[in-house]
């Protein structure tokens, strides 16, 4: 079981609460009945994530988080990469009048919830995702 945190150049951001985030994310997975084999959080810039969005998803717009599921089968333990634009997190925190730490936690758990099996394409799915995010944020 492994959760790791990385940054991509030129970003010089290192997640400040790695230990508490690690424990919290493991608790989220446990509450959801999910096992984590390998989960990588990669903090990057808007431009870096935009290139990933264009190359892998054929979307030409900025986003705060992109999740890649690296499992062979959905029943396997979680293995994935979650790319987070720290630029978007800062801007969204300001827009939503939240702290950067709170917005960062929201996108971190959002990516994990995708790997657990929650979607957000329909309004019903998005509502469930938001409820789950808020619930787990309240447990931090």
Contact map, one row per residue, 1 for C-alpha under 8 A:
11100000000000000000000000000000001111000000000000000000000000000000000000000000000000000000000000000000000000000000000000000000000000000000
11110000000000000000000000000000000111100000000000000000000000000000000000000000000000000000000000000000000000000000000000000000000000000000
11111000000000000000010000000000000101111000000000000000000000000000000000000000000000000000000000000000000000000000000000000000000000000000
01111100000000000000000000000000000000111000000000000000000000000000000000000000000000000000000000000000000000000000000000000000000000000000
00111110000001100100000000000000000000011110000000000000000000000000000000000000000000000000000000000000000000000000000000000000000000000000
00011111000001000000000000000000000000011110000000000000000000000000000000000000000000000000000000000000000000000000000000000000000000000000
00001111101111000000000000000000000000000111000000000000000000000000000000000000000000000000000000000000000000000000000000000000000000000000
00000111111100000000000000000000000000000111100000000000000000000000000000000000000000000000000000000000000000000000000000000000000000000000
00000011111100000000000000000000000000000001000000000000000000000000000000000000000000000000000000000000000000000000000000000000000000000000
00000001111100000000000000000000000000000000100000000000000000000000000000000000000000000000000000000000000000000000000000000000000000000000
00000011111110000000000000000000000000000011100000000000000000000000000000000000000000000000000000000000000000000000000000000000000000000000
00000011111111000000000000000000000000000000000000000000000000000000000000000000000000000000000000000000000000000000000000000000000000000000
00000010001111100000000000000000000000000010000000000000000000000000000000000000000000000000000000000000000000000000000000000000000000000000
00001110000111110000000000000000000000000010000000000000000000000000000000000000000000000000000000000000000000000000000000000000000000000000
00001000000011111100000000000000000000000000000000000000000000000000000000000000000000000000000000000000000000000000000000000000000000000000
00000000000001111100000000000000000000000000000000000000000000000000000000000000000000000000000000000000000000000000000000000000000000000000
00000000000000111111100000000000000000000000000000000000000000000000000000000000000000000000000000000000000000000000000000000000000000000000
00001000000000111111110000000000000000000000000000000000000000000000000000000000000000000000000000000000000000000000000000000000000000000000
00000000000000001111111000000000000000000000000000000000000000000000000000000000000000000000000000000000000000000000000000000000000000000000
00000000000000001111111100000000000000000000000000000000000000000000000000000000000000000000000000000000000000000000000000000000000000000000
00000000000000001111111110000000000000000000000000000000000000000000000000000000000000000000000000000000100000000000000000000000000000000000
00100000000000000111111111000000000000000000000000000000000000000000000000000000000000000000000000000000000000000000000000000000000000000000
00000000000000000011111111100000000000000000000000000000000000000000000000000000000000000000000000000000000000000000000000000000000000000000
00000000000000000001111111110000000000000000000000000000000000000000000000000000000000000000000000000000000000000000000000000000000000000011
00000000000000000000111111111000000000000000000000000000000000000000000000000000000000000000000000000000000010010000000000000000000000000000
00000000000000000000011111111100000100000000000000000000000000000000000000000000000000000000000000000000000000000000000000000000000000000000
00000000000000000000001111111110000000000000000000000000000000000000000000000000000000000000000000000000000000000000000000000000000000000000
00000000000000000000000111111111000000000000000000000000000000000000000000000000000000000000000000000000000000000000000000000000000000010000
00000000000000000000000011111111111100000000000000000000000000000000000000000000000000000000000000000000000000010001000000000000000000000000
00000000000000000000000001111111111000000000000000000000000000000000000000000000000000000000000000000000000000000000000000000000000000000000
00000000000000000000000000111111110000000000000000000000000000000000000000000000000000000000000000000000000000000000000000000000000000000000
00000000000000000000000000011111110000000000000000000000000000000000000000000000000000000000000000000000000000000001000000000000000000000000
00000000000000000000000000001111111000000000000000000000000000000000000000000000000000000000000000000000000000000000000000000000000000000000
00000000000000000000000000001111111100000000000000000000000000000000000000001100000000000000000000000000000000000001000000000000000000000000
10000000000000000000000000001100111110000000000000000000000000000000000000001100000000000000000000000000000000000000000000000000000000000000
11100000000000000000000001001000011111100000000000000000000000000000000000001110000000000000000000000000000000000000000000000000000000000000
11000000000000000000000000000000001111100000000000000000000000000000000000001110000000000000000000000000000000000000000000000000000000000000
11100000000000000000000000000000000111110000000000000000000000000000000000000111000000000000000000000000000000000000000000000000000000000000
01110000000000000000000000000000000111111000000000000000000000000000000000000111110000000000000000000000000000000000000000000000000000000000
00111100000000000000000000000000000001111100000000000000000000000000000000000001110000000000000000000000000000000000000000000000000000000000
00111100000000000000000000000000000000111110000000000000000000000000000000000000111100000000000000000000000100000000000000000000000000000000
00001111000000000000000000000000000000011111000000000000000000000000000000000000111100000000000000000000000000000000000000000000000000000000
00001111001011000000000000000000000000001111100000000000000000000000000000000000001111000000000000000000000000000000000000000000000000000000
00000011101000000000000000000000000000000111110110000000000000000000000000000000001111100000000000000000000000000000000000000000000000000000
00000001011000000000000000000000000000000011111110000000000000000000000000000000000111100000000000000000000000000000000000000000000000000000
00000000000000000000000000000000000000000001111111000000000001110000000000000000000011110000000000000000000000000000000000000000000000000000
00000000000000000000000000000000000000000000111111100000000001000000000000000000000000000000000000000000000000000000000000000000000000000000
00000000000000000000000000000000000000000001111111110000000000000000000000000000000010000000000000000000000000000000000000000000000000000000
00000000000000000000000000000000000000000001111111111000000001100100000000000000001110000000000000000000000000000000000000000000000000000000
00000000000000000000000000000000000000000000011111111100000111100000000000000000000000000000000000000000000000000000000000000000000000000000
00000000000000000000000000000000000000000000001111111110000000000000000000000000000000000000000000000000000000000000000000000000000000000000
00000000000000000000000000000000000000000000000111111111100000000000000000000000000000000000000000000000000000000000000000000000000000000000
00000000000000000000000000000000000000000000000011111111111111000100000000000000000000000000000000000000000000000000000000000000000000000000
00000000000000000000000000000000000000000000000001111111111110000000000000000000000000000000000000000000000000000000000000000000000000000000
00000000000000000000000000000000000000000000000000111111111000000000000000000000000000000000000000000000000000000000000000000000000000000000
00000000000000000000000000000000000000000000000000011111110000000000000000000000000000000000000000000000000000000000000000000000000000000000
00000000000000000000000000000000000000000000000000011111111000000000000000000000000000000000000000000000000000000000000000000000000000000000
00000000000000000000000000000000000000000000000000001111111100000000000000000000000000000000000000000000000000000000000000000000000000000000
00000000000000000000000000000000000000000000000000001110111110000000000000000000000000000000000000000000000000000000000000000000000000000000
00000000000000000000000000000000000000000000000001001100011111000000000000000000000000000000000000000000000000000000000000000000000000000000
00000000000000000000000000000000000000000000000001001100001111100000000000000000000000000000000000000000000000000000000000000000000000000000
00000000000000000000000000000000000000000000011011001000000111110000000000000000000000010000000000000000000000000000000000000000000000000000
00000000000000000000000000000000000000000000010011000000000011111100000000000000000010010000000000000000000000000000000000000000000000000000
00000000000000000000000000000000000000000000010000000000000001111100000000000000000111011000000000000000001000000000000000000000000000000000
00000000000000000000000000000000000000000000000000000000000000111110000000000000011110000000000000000000001000100000000000000000000000000000
00000000000000000000000000000000000000000000000010001000000000111111000000000000011100000000000000000000000000100000000000000000000000000000
00000000000000000000000000000000000000000000000000000000000000001111100000000001111000000000000000000000000000100110000000000000000000000000
00000000000000000000000000000000000000000000000000000000000000000111110000000001110000000000000000000000000000000000000000000000000000000000
00000000000000000000000000000000000000000000000000000000000000000011111000000111100000000000000000000000000000000010000000000000000000000000
00000000000000000000000000000000000000000000000000000000000000000001111100000111100000000000000000000000000000000000000000000000000000000000
00000000000000000000000000000000000000000000000000000000000000000000111111011111000000000000000000000000000000000000000000000000000000000000
00000000000000000000000000000000000000000000000000000000000000000000011111010000000000000000000000000000000000000000000000000000000000000000
00000000000000000000000000000000000000000000000000000000000000000000001111110000000000000000000000000000000000000000000000000000000000000000
00000000000000000000000000000000000000000000000000000000000000000000001111111000000000000000000000000000000000000000000000000000000000000000
00000000000000000000000000000000000000000000000000000000000000000000000011111000000000000000000000000000000000000000000000000000000000000000
00000000000000000000000000000000000000000000000000000000000000000000001111111100000000000000000000000000000000000000000000000000000000000000
00000000000000000000000000000000011110000000000000000000000000000000001001111110000000000000000000000000000000000000000000000000000000000000
00000000000000000000000000000000011111100000000000000000000000000000111000011111000000000000000000000000000000000011000000000000000000000000
00000000000000000000000000000000000111100000000000000000000000000000111000001111100000000000000000000000000000000000000000000000000000000000
00000000000000000000000000000000000001110000000000000000000000000011111000000111110000000000000000000000000000000010000000000000000000000000
00000000000000000000000000000000000000111100000000000000000000000011110000000011111000000000000000000000000000000000000000000000000000000000
00000000000000000000000000000000000000111100000000000000000000001111000000000001111100000000000000000000000100110000000000000000000000000000
00000000000000000000000000000000000000001111000010000000000000001110000000000000111110000000000000000000000000000000000000000000000000000000
00000000000000000000000000000000000000001111100010000000000000011100000000000000011111001000000000000000001100000000000000000000000000000000
00000000000000000000000000000000000000000011110110000000000000111000000000000000001111111000000000000000000000000000000000000000000000000000
00000000000000000000000000000000000000000011110000000000000000010000000000000000000111111100000000000001000000000000000000000000000000000000
00000000000000000000000000000000000000000001110000000000000000000000000000000000000011111110000000000000000000000000000000000000000000000000
00000000000000000000000000000000000000000000010000000000000001110000000000000000000011111111000000000000000000000000000000000000000000000000
00000000000000000000000000000000000000000000000000000000000000010000000000000000000111111111100000010011000000000000000000000000000000000000
00000000000000000000000000000000000000000000000000000000000000000000000000000000000001111111110000010010000000000000000000000000000000000000
00000000000000000000000000000000000000000000000000000000000000000000000000000000000000111111111000000000000000000000000000000000000000000000
00000000000000000000000000000000000000000000000000000000000000000000000000000000000000011111111100000010000000000000000000000000000000000000
00000000000000000000000000000000000000000000000000000000000000000000000000000000000000001111111111110110000000000000000000000000000000000000
00000000000000000000000000000000000000000000000000000000000000000000000000000000000000000111111111110000000000000000000000000000000000000000
00000000000000000000000000000000000000000000000000000000000000000000000000000000000000000011111111000000000000000000000000000000000000000000
00000000000000000000000000000000000000000000000000000000000000000000000000000000000000000001111111000000000000000000000000000000000000000000
00000000000000000000000000000000000000000000000000000000000000000000000000000000000000000000111111100000000000000000000000000000000000000000
00000000000000000000000000000000000000000000000000000000000000000000000000000000000000000000111111110110000000000000000000000000000000000000
00000000000000000000000000000000000000000000000000000000000000000000000000000000000000000000110011111110000000000000000000000000000000000000
00000000000000000000000000000000000000000000000000000000000000000000000000000000000000001100110001111111000000000000000000000000000000000000
00000000000000000000000000000000000000000000000000000000000000000000000000000000000000000000000000111111100000000000000000000000000000000000
00000000000000000000000000000000000000000000000000000000000000000000000000000000000000000000100001111111110000000000000000000000000000001000
00000000000000000000000000000000000000000000000000000000000000000000000000000000000000001101100001111111111000000000000000000000000000000000
00000000000000000000000000000000000000000000000000000000000000000000000000000000000001001000000000011111111100000000000000000000000000000000
00000000000000000000100000000000000000000000000000000000000000000000000000000000000000000000000000001111111110000000000000000000000000001000
00000000000000000000000000000000000000000000000000000000000000000000000000000000000000000000000000000111111111000000000000000000000011001000
00000000000000000000000000000000000000000000000000000000000000011000000000000000000100000000000000000011111111100000000000000000000000000000
00000000000000000000000000000000000000001000000000000000000000000000000000000000010100000000000000000001111111110000000000000000000000000000
00000000000000000000000010000000000000000000000000000000000000000000000000000000000000000000000000000000111111111000000000000000000010010000
00000000000000000000000000000000000000000000000000000000000000000000000000000000000000000000000000000000011111111100000000000000100010000000
00000000000000000000000000000000000000000000000000000000000000001110000000000000010000000000000000000000001111111110000000000000000000000000
00000000000000000000000010001000000000000000000000000000000000000000000000000000010000000000000000000000000111111111000000000000000000000000
00000000000000000000000000000000000000000000000000000000000000000000000000000000000000000000000000000000000011111111110000000000100000000000
00000000000000000000000000000000000000000000000000000000000000000010000000000000000000000000000000000000000001111111111000000000000000000000
00000000000000000000000000000000000000000000000000000000000000000010100000000101000000000000000000000000000000111111110000000000000000000000
00000000000000000000000000001001010000000000000000000000000000000000000000000100000000000000000000000000000000011111110000000000000000000000
00000000000000000000000000000000000000000000000000000000000000000000000000000000000000000000000000000000000000001111111000000000000000000000
00000000000000000000000000000000000000000000000000000000000000000000000000000000000000000000000000000000000000001111111100001000100000000000
00000000000000000000000000000000000000000000000000000000000000000000000000000000000000000000000000000000000000000100111111001100100000000000
00000000000000000000000000000000000000000000000000000000000000000000000000000000000000000000000000000000000000000000011111111110100000000000
00000000000000000000000000000000000000000000000000000000000000000000000000000000000000000000000000000000000000000000001111101100000000000000
00000000000000000000000000000000000000000000000000000000000000000000000000000000000000000000000000000000000000000000001111111100000000000000
00000000000000000000000000000000000000000000000000000000000000000000000000000000000000000000000000000000000000000000000111111110000000000000
00000000000000000000000000000000000000000000000000000000000000000000000000000000000000000000000000000000000000000000000101111111000000000000
00000000000000000000000000000000000000000000000000000000000000000000000000000000000000000000000000000000000000000000011111111111100000000000
00000000000000000000000000000000000000000000000000000000000000000000000000000000000000000000000000000000000000000000001111111111110000000000
00000000000000000000000000000000000000000000000000000000000000000000000000000000000000000000000000000000000000000000000100111111111000000000
00000000000000000000000000000000000000000000000000000000000000000000000000000000000000000000000000000000000000000000000000011111111100000000
00000000000000000000000000000000000000000000000000000000000000000000000000000000000000000000000000000000000001001000011100001111111110000000
00000000000000000000000000000000000000000000000000000000000000000000000000000000000000000000000000000000000000000000000000000111111111000000
00000000000000000000000000000000000000000000000000000000000000000000000000000000000000000000000000000000000000000000000000000011111111100000
00000000000000000000000000000000000000000000000000000000000000000000000000000000000000000000000000000000000000000000000000000001111111110000
00000000000000000000000000000000000000000000000000000000000000000000000000000000000000000000000000000000010011000000000000000000111111111000
00000000000000000000000000000000000000000000000000000000000000000000000000000000000000000000000000000000010000000000000000000000011111111100
00000000000000000000000000000000000000000000000000000000000000000000000000000000000000000000000000000000000000000000000000000000001111111110
00000000000000000000000000010000000000000000000000000000000000000000000000000000000000000000000000000000000010000000000000000000000111111111
00000000000000000000000000000000000000000000000000000000000000000000000000000000000000000000000000000100110000000000000000000000000011111111
00000000000000000000000000000000000000000000000000000000000000000000000000000000000000000000000000000000000000000000000000000000000001111111
00000000000000000000000100000000000000000000000000000000000000000000000000000000000000000000000000000000000000000000000000000000000000111111
00000000000000000000000100000000000000000000000000000000000000000000000000000000000000000000000000000000000000000000000000000000000000011111
